Amino acid sequence: MTSKEIVAQTIRFQGALRLPFDFPEKYGSDFLWINMSPSPDNRPRKGVDEWGAVWDNIGNMNLGEVKDFPLKSWSDFDKLTIPDIHDSKRWQHLENIREQAGDKFILGQGISIYERVHFIRGLENTWLDIYDSPKELGRLIDLLVEMNLAAIEKYAAFGAHGYIFADDWGLQTRLMISPHAWRQIWKPRYARVFKAVHDAGMLTFLHSCGYIVDILDDLIEVGLDVIQMDQQENMGLELLGERFGGRITFFNPVDIQTTMAHGSLDAIRAYCRNMVKKLGCPKGGFIPKWYSDPVGAGHRQEAIEAMCEEFIRISQRI
């Protein structure tokens, strides 16, 4: 069974022979992540992105945050610089990606439709727009949806098997906006993107951190196959497993803020076993991964090794 078959069968609950995983080079990965070059969703540590947002670095992390927003007033919408998703230069490096991937699961990266909005408008403005300027807000989200639809078509032509983008919706204990507003504004847009992914023969992935319990049922309803979350302890493995296990596949490392950052090696190994037990089921539903900015998250090398080796040990027993 090839890597792409193991990943797909796990996501479809068809009983793969082992756990698929996405680990550092030392341990290997069943995935090949691909992206546009450059991607309109690039988040530089420092500098100006294609939309005109000005970024600066966050401490010692491999991350930046927007310090100046390009669309301060909706009256300037027609002046906004909109990256050309169809520019052939973004795609030419993927022409031979099938050969490079071998038997791996090819995962194409798309464009956020919440985070990119607040990178363009600012977070507070975005929250106010939900109530004060819903039509203008919808116009910007729909622009991002259309860009995703174009990217999906391109990735499918290059042979991708899955499509992922990142929208962090949660604070530590609740959603950033009301679930009602999310359902009214964003849910139908996610449905369009996920339908296009499925129509193209691919599987749907979403990265979203924070407390997102309130919208997971909705995401499943509109076609999300895989939720990639780096936090779980703020929601609880028990709750996630009881409410969503068997209905969606979890693509997760050990919780990056708590156990992975501060737990003993034995606690990390125990958490690995608990994740497989609570989130997965005999036919699939769980894919372990690592967090690719371990220095920024404060992860020790021995902690990374303990996690990867424990998941591989568990997989060998399946």
Buried (B, 14 or more C-beta within 10 A) or exposed (E): EEBBBBBBBBBBBEEBEBBBBBBBEEBBBBBBBBBBEBBBBBBBEEEEBBBBBBBEBEEEBBBBEBEEBBBEEBEEBEEBEBBEBEEEEBBEEBEEBEEEBEEBBBBBBBBBBBBBBBBBBBBEBBBEBBEEBEEBBBEBBEBBBEBBBBBBEBBBEBBBBBBBBBBBBBEEEBBBBEBEBBEEBBBEBBBBBBBBBBEBEBBBBBBBBBBBBBBBEBBBBBBBBBBBBBBBBBBEBEEBBEEBBBBBBBBBBBBBBBBBBEBEBEBBBBBBEBBBBBBBBEEBBBBBBBBEEBEBBBBEEEBBBBBBBBBBEBBEEE
